Each structure stands twice: as structure tokens, then as C-alpha cells.
Amino acid sequence: MNNEKIYKTMTSVGAVDLAVGIIVLLTGIVAGVLLIVNGARLLKGKSDLIF
């Protein structure tokens, strides 16, 4: 009985860890793409900048 409770707890914790890992991975990918796109826009408009 005690082993079954431990197994269920470990299963749910593993599922939550996997879900959080996927969310963090996707967030990192989206942030990286946004940074690259904005950097490209800055480079494209570099000639229009006057200091």
C-alpha cells in the first residue's frame, strides 16, 4: 500500500516536471525568435538612424 502511494506521487511529479520543461523550452524558443526578428529589423533600418 505504501509503495503504491509513493509510485503515484512520483508519477504525478514526473508529469508536472515534464510539462514545466516543455513550457520553458517553448518560451525560450519564442523569445529567441523574437530577438532575432527585432535585431533584423534594427539592422534593416540602420541607415535611417541619425545620431
Helices and strands as residue ranges (DSSP letters): H 2-44, G 46-48
